Amino acid sequence: MRQIALTFLIALLGAGAFHLLKIPLPWLLGPIAGCLVAALAGVRLKGLKPLNDGMRTILGVAVGATLTPAVLASFPAMWPTLVIIPLTVICVGLVGIPYFRRVWGYDFPTAYYATMPGGLQDMLAFGEEAGGNVRTLSLIHATRVLVIVVALPFLLSGIWNADLDNAPGVPISTVPVPELLLMIACALGGWWAARKVGLFGASILGPLIVTAIVTLSGYLHNRPPAEAIWAAQFFIGMTIGAKYSGITMVEVRRDLIAGIGFCVILIVLTLVVVELVLLANLAPGMEALLAFAPGGQAELMVLALIVGADVAFVVAHHVLRIFVVILGAPIAVRLFRLQSAD
């Protein structure tokens, strides 16, 4: 509990510093920066997974509340960009696996699961089962999310002049109490149900599905208030930063630098795909960048909410990407075992 309290304090100081310096997204980037600096200084940090998952349910409710009948009717029009998702995953694999194997000398399971832009927990579980280095995978994926989340705000504001100071919702005082209670019920009930059926990304997708049903039924007319979204940002940022706890200089020289190099490759690939989408006039620029960026689902949902992008469009693409990655993971395990047997 001392480590958790210390991590909370460091994250809070980071958020406060970013507020004072007027750096964009202080509730998300401040905790990340504060925890990362503390971890590199040797401070032992620890997150609280149930609380972090609980905060992610807020994002699920926020997205589900945007799925009105008009938004739902727009889904079929997304297919031209949705079919690009599996192609981008394949391209990432063709570039990333040789990068980690030949440049950094990782074994195949570690290289494969370090490359795949899936959920951290899923990639660690599959990677461990395949014999990969779990510590290396954790650092690589934490670095991927960190770099993408830090880089995207500057791209969004620099290219599209996105206003990152927008409140992600209305003040809590303006949301009717019955609707606040209904949102809490959707969050907890959806999370519980999704875990029961083993749905991946249960803490986000479960509340999202339940809230969408309630919204389409006409019982919910508001999104979670700004204060709730800020709290979600804070704990997500704290969790990302805390993953660097215990990092050594050997890991900094190898895994952290390898992860940063891979992130540069990912950003270049993402910008190429986004440019092709724009040239084909398949989607607006901000939505395309947020939809194809290989960052964390929760973090990109936060950015989409803040800049006022089409959240449903962004989420649909990230859900498909995670599905493709997870579907391909067992196949990769079998291929590796066959390769090892030969």
RODO-2510 file (C-alpha; in nm, 4 decimals, decimal comma):
residues 342
     n   res          X          Y          Z
     1     m     0,0000     0,0000     0,0000
     2     r     0,2953     0,2333     0,0620
     3     q     0,4153     0,1800    -0,2939
     4     i     0,0667     0,2458    -0,4294
     5     a     0,0340     0,5647    -0,2203
     6     l     0,3804     0,6827    -0,3310
     7     t     0,2949     0,6135    -0,6956
     8     f    -0,0296     0,8097    -0,6579
     9     l     0,1579     1,1041    -0,5046
    10     i     0,4231     1,1061    -0,7802
    11     a     0,1525     1,0889    -1,0486
    12     l    -0,0333     1,3761    -0,8820
    13     l     0,2845     1,5856    -0,8717
    14     g     0,3399     1,5121    -1,2404
    15     a    -0,0132     1,6229    -1,3265
    16     g     0,0308     1,9388    -1,1174
    17     a     0,3605     2,0228    -1,2866
    18     f     0,2087     1,9804    -1,6336
    19     h    -0,0826     2,2039    -1,5311
    20     l     0,1560     2,4765    -1,4146
    21     l     0,3642     2,4483    -1,7329
    22     k     0,0442     2,4475    -1,9438
    23     i     0,1470     2,1294    -2,1254
    24     p    -0,1383     1,9600    -2,3174
    25     l    -0,3277     1,6716    -2,1540
    26     p    -0,1840     1,7246    -1,8035
    27     w    -0,4072     1,4582    -1,6433
    28     l    -0,2750     1,1932    -1,8837
    29     l     0,0800     1,2969    -1,9752
    30     g     0,1707     1,4392    -1,6315
    31     p     0,1320     1,1105    -1,4396
    32     i     0,3155     0,9223    -1,7173
    33     a     0,6110     1,1618    -1,7039
    34     g     0,6223     1,1773    -1,3232
    35     c     0,6177     0,7987    -1,2802
    36     l     0,8708     0,7427    -1,5602
    37     v     1,1206     0,9880    -1,4088
    38     a     1,0738     0,8335    -1,0635
    39     a     1,1187     0,4789    -1,2017
    40     l     1,4393     0,5739    -1,3838
    41     a     1,5615     0,7261    -1,0542
    42     g     1,5115     0,3885    -0,8851
    43     v     1,1824     0,4513    -0,7048
    44     r     0,9674     0,1390    -0,6743
    45     l     0,6210     0,2078    -0,8120
    46     k     0,3024     0,0047    -0,8094
    47     g    -0,0376     0,0527    -0,9686
    48     l    -0,3697    -0,0827    -0,8476
    49     k    -0,5114    -0,2959    -1,1311
    50     p    -0,8755    -0,3163    -1,0102
    51     l    -0,8863     0,0621    -0,9753
    52     n    -0,7255     0,1111    -1,3174
    53     d    -0,9743    -0,1290    -1,4760
    54     g    -1,2543     0,0493    -1,2936
    55     m    -1,1425     0,3794    -1,4457
    56     r    -1,1327     0,2222    -1,7923
    57     t    -1,5033     0,1410    -1,7546
    58     i    -1,5656     0,5176    -1,7645
    59     l    -1,4248     0,5284    -2,1169
    60     g    -1,6445     0,2367    -2,2187
    61     v    -1,9508     0,4224    -2,0919
    62     a    -1,8373     0,7430    -2,2683
    63     v    -1,8137     0,5666    -2,6036
    64     g    -2,1341     0,3670    -2,5541
    65     a    -2,3218     0,6898    -2,4796
    66     t    -2,2194     0,8295    -2,8203
    67     l    -2,3750     0,5352    -3,0095
    68     t    -2,7027     0,6943    -3,1053
    69     p    -2,9202     0,5506    -3,3871
    70     a    -2,7656     0,8021    -3,6304
    71     v    -2,4125     0,6937    -3,5386
    72     l    -2,5041     0,3248    -3,5598
    73     a    -2,6440     0,3800    -3,9086
    74     s    -2,3017     0,5111    -4,0197
    75     f    -2,1185     0,1852    -3,9389
    76     p    -2,1643     0,0156    -4,2795
    77     a    -1,9906     0,3119    -4,4429
    78     m    -1,6724     0,2324    -4,2463
    79     w    -1,5911    -0,0886    -4,4357
    80     p    -1,3384     0,0698    -4,6812
    81     t    -1,1111     0,1674    -4,3907
    82     l    -1,1891    -0,1351    -4,1740
    83     v    -1,0512    -0,3718    -4,4408
    84     i    -0,7200    -0,1829    -4,4223
    85     i    -0,6717    -0,2819    -4,0565
    86     p    -0,5645    -0,6460    -4,1191
    87     l    -0,3268    -0,5239    -4,3913
    88     t    -0,1627    -0,2769    -4,1541
    89     v    -0,1200    -0,5488    -3,8886
    90     i     0,0527    -0,7690    -4,1480
    91     c     0,2805    -0,4807    -4,2537
    92     v     0,3719    -0,4115    -3,8906
    93     g     0,4629    -0,7790    -3,8476
    94     l     0,6723    -0,7933    -4,1657
    95     v     0,8763    -0,4932    -4,0494
    96     g     0,8778    -0,5404    -3,6706
    97     i     0,9748    -0,9069    -3,6372
    98     p     1,2940    -0,8758    -3,8483
    99     y     1,3754    -0,5498    -3,6648
   100     f     1,3662    -0,7131    -3,3207
   101     r     1,5351    -1,0356    -3,4354
   102     r     1,8160    -0,9035    -3,6554
   103     v     1,8881    -0,5654    -3,4951
   104     w     1,8346    -0,6573    -3,1292
   105     g     1,8788    -1,0354    -3,1283
   106     y     1,5456    -1,1264    -2,9686
   107     d     1,4181    -1,4823    -3,0019
   108     f     1,1148    -1,5371    -3,2275
   109     p     0,8385    -1,5436    -2,9595
   110     t     0,9694    -1,2255    -2,7970
   111     a     1,0125    -1,0521    -3,1331
   112     y     0,6646    -1,1526    -3,2518
   113     y     0,4758    -1,0471    -2,9396
   114     a     0,6816    -0,7293    -2,9026
   115     t     0,5798    -0,6380    -3,2567
   116     m     0,2057    -0,7038    -3,2414
   117     p     0,0084    -0,3888    -3,1437
   118     g    -0,2403    -0,5686    -2,9192
   119     g    -0,3434    -0,5268    -2,5572
   120     l    -0,0600    -0,5484    -2,3041
   121     q    -0,2157    -0,8234    -2,0925
   122     d    -0,3040    -1,0344    -2,3977
   123     m     0,0423    -1,0039    -2,5551
   124     l     0,2148    -1,0866    -2,2243
   125     a    -0,0053    -1,3947    -2,1724
   126     f     0,0457    -1,5268    -2,5262
   127     g     0,4154    -1,4350    -2,5223
   128     e     0,4790    -1,6166    -2,1952
   129     e     0,2984    -1,9254    -2,3238
   130     a     0,5173    -1,9215    -2,6355
   131     g     0,8365    -1,8878    -2,4301
   132     g     0,9017    -1,5158    -2,4808
   133     n     1,0719    -1,2806    -2,2338
   134     v     0,7831    -1,1325    -2,0344
   135     r     0,9849    -0,8475    -1,8819
   136     t     1,1079    -0,7385    -2,2259
   137     l     0,7549    -0,7581    -2,3682
   138     s     0,6198    -0,5467    -2,0836
   139     l     0,8780    -0,2730    -2,1384
   140     i     0,8389    -0,2745    -2,5178
   141     h     0,4599    -0,2400    -2,5034
   142     a     0,4698     0,0210    -2,2271
   143     t     0,7138     0,2194    -2,4429
   144     r     0,4895     0,1798    -2,7496
   145     v     0,1889     0,3213    -2,5661
   146     l     0,3988     0,5934    -2,4009
   147     v     0,5593     0,7228    -2,7224
   148     i     0,2381     0,7074    -2,9277
   149     v     0,0359     0,8835    -2,6576
   150     v     0,2993     1,1573    -2,6208
   151     a     0,3519     1,2048    -2,9970
   152     l    -0,0135     1,2113    -3,1070
   153     p    -0,1203     1,5310    -2,9265
   154     f     0,1578     1,7233    -3,0998
   155     l     0,0648     1,5766    -3,4386
   156     l    -0,3033     1,6543    -3,3829
   157     s    -0,2385     2,0132    -3,2765
   158     g     0,0409     2,0742    -3,5295
   159     i    -0,1353     1,9368    -3,8391
   160     w    -0,5061     1,9869    -3,7644
   161     n    -0,4867     2,2606    -3,4983
   162     a    -0,6824     2,0380    -3,2608
   163     d    -0,7746     2,2066    -2,9338
   164     l    -0,6304     1,9833    -2,6621
   165     d    -0,7618     2,2106    -2,3871
   166     n    -1,1226     2,1113    -2,4528
   167     a    -1,3047     1,9658    -2,1557
   168     p    -1,3836     1,6004    -2,2363
   169     g    -1,7378     1,6413    -2,1073
   170     v    -1,9797     1,8687    -1,9233
   171     p    -1,9418     1,9471    -1,5494
   172     i    -2,0798     1,6804    -1,3166
   173     s    -2,3228     1,9348    -1,1673
   174     t    -2,5114     1,9533    -1,4998
   175     v    -2,5721     1,5773    -1,5363
   176     p    -2,8973     1,4532    -1,3767
   177     v    -2,8374     1,2255    -1,0779
   178     p    -3,0534     0,9400    -1,2186
   179     e    -2,8371     0,9365    -1,5329
   180     l    -2,5166     0,9348    -1,3237
   181     l    -2,6460     0,6328    -1,1335
   182     l    -2,7459     0,4652    -1,4614
   183     m    -2,3930     0,5204    -1,5975
   184     i    -2,2421     0,3611    -1,2861
   185     a    -2,4753     0,0635    -1,3261
   186     c    -2,3788     0,0284    -1,6940
   187     a    -2,0086     0,0475    -1,6059
   188     l    -2,0116    -0,2102    -1,3282
   189     g    -2,2740    -0,4381    -1,4826
   190     g    -2,1112    -0,4362    -1,8245
   191     w    -1,7656    -0,5027    -1,6784
   192     w    -1,8951    -0,7934    -1,4675
   193     a    -2,0860    -0,9506    -1,7573
   194     a    -1,7930    -0,9158    -1,9992
   195     r    -1,5569    -1,0827    -1,7523
   196     k    -1,8039    -1,3685    -1,7028
   197     v    -1,8084    -1,4482    -2,0749
   198     g    -1,4323    -1,3958    -2,1144
   199     l    -1,4565    -1,0967    -2,3508
   200     f    -1,1188    -0,9401    -2,4281
   201     g    -1,0923    -0,5784    -2,3116
   202     a    -1,3774    -0,6510    -2,0687
   203     s    -1,3332    -0,3331    -1,8654
   204     i    -1,3980    -0,1167    -2,1739
   205     l    -1,6031    -0,3276    -2,4142
   206     g    -1,8499    -0,4609    -2,1558
   207     p    -1,9605    -0,1158    -2,0334
   208     l    -1,9512     0,0084    -2,3949
   209     i    -2,1977    -0,2579    -2,5132
   210     v    -2,4360    -0,2202    -2,2172
   211     t    -2,4314     0,1610    -2,2357
   212     a    -2,4920     0,1518    -2,6116
   213     i    -2,8014    -0,0649    -2,5558
   214     v    -2,9294     0,1717    -2,2867
   215     t    -2,8582     0,4772    -2,5044
   216     l    -3,0286     0,3276    -2,8112
   217     s    -3,3268     0,2459    -2,5885
   218     g    -3,3623     0,6154    -2,5057
   219     y    -3,2783     0,5986    -2,1339
   220     l    -2,9424     0,7794    -2,1447
   221     h    -2,8840     1,1232    -2,2959
   222     n    -2,5480     1,2284    -2,1487
   223     r    -2,1863     1,1137    -2,1519
   224     p    -1,9835     1,0791    -1,8297
   225     p    -1,8923     1,4219    -1,6884
   226     a    -1,5531     1,5856    -1,7434
   227     e    -1,4379     1,5050    -1,3895
   228     a    -1,4843     1,1319    -1,4525
   229     i    -1,2871     1,1427    -1,7802
   230     w    -1,0059     1,3351    -1,6090
   231     a    -0,9925     1,0719    -1,3347
   232     a    -0,9730     0,7988    -1,5999
   233     q    -0,6865     0,9833    -1,7710
   234     f    -0,5000     1,0189    -1,4414
   235     f    -0,5110     0,6521    -1,3437
   236     i    -0,4370     0,5293    -1,6960
   237     g    -0,1328     0,7594    -1,7077
   238     m    -0,0200     0,6410    -1,3638
   239     t    -0,0498     0,2773    -1,4729
   240     i     0,1580     0,3311    -1,7883
   241     g     0,4343     0,5080    -1,5941
   242     a     0,4374     0,2513    -1,3128
   243     k     0,5154    -0,0286    -1,5598
   244     y     0,8748     0,1017    -1,5720
   245     s     0,9247     0,0287    -1,2015
   246     g     1,2485    -0,1586    -1,1384
   247     i     1,3939    -0,0847    -1,4817
   248     t     1,7714    -0,1360    -1,4983
   249     m     2,0337     0,0388    -1,7098
   250     v     2,0822    -0,2825    -1,9073
   251     e     1,7102    -0,2772    -1,9944
   252     v     1,7292     0,0944    -2,0752
   253     r     2,0171     0,0352    -2,3167
   254     r     1,8444    -0,2586    -2,4836
   255     d     1,4686    -0,2874    -2,4389
   256     l     1,3809     0,0794    -2,3939
   257     i     1,5906     0,1948    -2,6895
   258     a     1,4633    -0,0978    -2,8998
   259     g     1,1075     0,0016    -2,8119
   260     i     1,1645     0,3671    -2,9007
   261     g     1,3193     0,2683    -3,2344
   262     f     1,0203     0,0476    -3,3112
   263     c     0,7845     0,3328    -3,2218
   264     v     0,9542     0,5528    -3,4827
   265     i     0,8904     0,2760    -3,7394
   266     l     0,5260     0,2496    -3,6254
   267     i     0,4714     0,6242    -3,6509
   268     v     0,6145     0,6313    -4,0055
   269     l     0,3956     0,3353    -4,1106
   270     t     0,0908     0,4982    -3,9525
   271     l     0,1500     0,8287    -4,1319
   272     v     0,1896     0,6454    -4,4653
   273     v    -0,1414     0,4621    -4,4125
   274     v    -0,3171     0,7813    -4,3022
   275     e    -0,1859     0,9652    -4,6095
   276     l    -0,3214     0,6886    -4,8361
   277     v    -0,6589     0,7052    -4,6584
   278     l    -0,6681     1,0821    -4,7064
   279     l    -0,5672     1,0610    -5,0742
   280     a    -0,8491     0,8111    -5,1300
   281     n    -1,0856     1,0404    -4,9370
   282     l    -1,1950     0,7527    -4,7123
   283     a    -1,1959     0,9403    -4,3790
   284     p    -1,1138     1,2796    -4,2221
   285     g    -0,7536     1,3323    -4,1125
   286     m    -0,7915     1,3321    -3,7341
   287     e    -1,0172     1,0287    -3,7329
   288     a    -0,7804     0,8394    -3,9651
   289     l    -0,4780     0,9132    -3,7470
   290     l    -0,6542     0,8133    -3,4246
   291     a    -0,8042     0,5019    -3,5845
   292     f    -0,4780     0,3684    -3,7299
   293     a    -0,2361     0,4774    -3,4558
   294     p    -0,1056     0,1620    -3,2806
   295     g    -0,1452     0,2971    -2,9304
   296     g    -0,3529     0,1752    -2,6397
   297     q    -0,7270     0,1576    -2,6954
   298     a    -0,8074     0,3494    -2,3764
   299     e    -0,5531     0,6264    -2,4403
   300     l    -0,6706     0,6869    -2,7974
   301     m    -1,0323     0,6952    -2,6830
   302     v    -0,9356     0,9735    -2,4419
   303     l    -0,7734     1,1726    -2,7227
   304     a    -1,0743     1,1209    -2,9496
   305     l    -1,3090     1,2473    -2,6782
   306     i    -1,0961     1,5561    -2,6116
   307     v    -1,0436     1,6684    -2,9734
   308     g    -1,4063     1,5992    -3,0645
   309     a    -1,3302     1,3268    -3,3192
   310     d    -1,5767     1,0581    -3,4270
   311     v    -1,5282     0,8274    -3,1285
   312     a    -1,7329     0,5428    -3,2776
   313     f    -1,5145     0,5408    -3,5895
   314     v    -1,1955     0,5311    -3,3825
   315     v    -1,3185     0,2570    -3,1485
   316     a    -1,4481     0,0354    -3,4317
   317     h    -1,1024     0,0270    -3,5923
   318     h    -0,9185    -0,0420    -3,2667
   319     v    -1,1538    -0,3224    -3,1685
   320     l    -1,0962    -0,4849    -3,5091
   321     r    -0,7177    -0,4418    -3,4769
   322     i    -0,7119    -0,6096    -3,1359
   323     f    -0,9362    -0,8877    -3,2665
   324     v    -0,7019    -0,9510    -3,5629
   325     v    -0,3938    -0,9538    -3,3372
   326     i    -0,5491    -1,1875    -3,0804
   327     l    -0,6851    -1,4180    -3,3523
   328     g    -0,3393    -1,4417    -3,5069
   329     a    -0,1559    -1,5065    -3,1792
   330     p    -0,2401    -1,8812    -3,1416
   331     i    -0,1514    -1,9341    -3,5083
   332     a     0,1894    -1,7766    -3,4450
   333     v     0,2442    -2,0048    -3,1442
   334     r     0,1758    -2,3131    -3,3573
   335     l     0,4037    -2,1921    -3,6375
   336     f     0,6844    -2,1292    -3,3894
   337     r     0,6452    -2,4757    -3,2364
   338     l     0,6548    -2,6349    -3,5820
   339     q     0,9629    -2,4285    -3,6669
   340     s     1,1304    -2,5337    -3,3406
   341     a     1,0449    -2,9018    -3,4035
   342     d     1,2089    -2,8878    -3,7454
***
